Amino acid sequence: MNNSSVFRTWLMLRVTYTLVPIALGLDKCFTGLIVEWPKYVSPLIMQHIPLTMSHFLILIGVIEILAGVVVWFRPRLGAYVIVAWMTLIIVNLITMNSFFDI
């Protein structure tokens, strides 16, 4: 592979891991058009958080937007942020005992 192929691949991944969290974060904050987000939040987690579901989803959306921005400006740090975020999503889904196909 030559350097331009590697760079194009790297840039495509960087743009993807920037835009997807920002788009999903905006969806959680404002519209909910992409997915019905509350059904993916574990009731076990909601018992331990002093927020309503809508406020919690707004907080999650803001964190996702910030994660996308971090990926764009600091990709090495952003990679760790996204890995941590995906791990939390997996833990959330496992505590629900459903959605194992996601």
N, C-alpha and C positions, 0 to 999 in steps of 0.2 A: 504494500500500500504506500502511496506517496503522501507527502505532507498535506497536500490540499484535500485529499480524501479524509484524512484523520481530522483535519481542522473542520471540514464541513460536518462530519459526524459529531464532533465535540460541540459545535455551535448548535446543531439541531437538538441535541440532548439538553444543552443549556437553555435554549428557548423553550423547549417542552417543559422542563422542570421549573421554569419561571412562570410560564403562562397558565399551566394547568392548576397549580395551587392558587394563583390569583383569581382565575375564573371560578373555581369551586368556592373560594372564600367569598367572593362577591355574591355568588348564588346563595350561600348560607346567610349572608348579611341582609340581602335585599329581596330576592325573588323566590327562591325555592323552586325554580322552573325545571332544573335539571333532575333533581331527585327529591323525594320526600324525606328530608334529613332526619326528622325526629325518630323515625322508626329504626334508625341505625345507632341510636344512642342507648347504651345499656342502662336499664333501670337501676342496677347496682351502683353505677357511677353517679346517677342523678340523686340517689339517696345521700351521697356524701358531699354534694356540692350545693351551697346555699344560693342557687340561682334558679330562675325559671328556665324551662327548655328553650324559649326564644332568646333569652339573654345569654344562655350558654352557647347556643349556636352562633350568635353574633360574635361572642368572644372567640370561638373556634375559627370563625370566618376571618376575623382580624389577624389571628395568629397565622392562618394559612396565607393570607395576603403578604404578611411580613416575611414569611418563609420564602415565598416566591421572589420578593425583592432581594433578600439576602443571597439567594442563588444567583441572581443576575450580577450583583455587585461584588460578592465575595464567594465565588463558586466552591472553593474548598471548604469553607465554613458552612455554606449552604448545603453541601452534601451531607454533612453530619446532622444538620437540622432536619433535613428531609428524612434521613434514616430514623432519627428519634421519633419524628412525627408518624411515620409509617408503623413503627413498633407500637406506639400508643394506639393507633387505629386497630392493629391486630389484637392487642390486649382487650380493647373495648369489645370487639366482635366476638372474641373467645368467651368473655364473661356473659355474653348473651345466649350462648349455646345454640346459636343459629347463624345463618349467613356464612357457613363454612366454605361456600363456593366462591366467595368474593376474593 
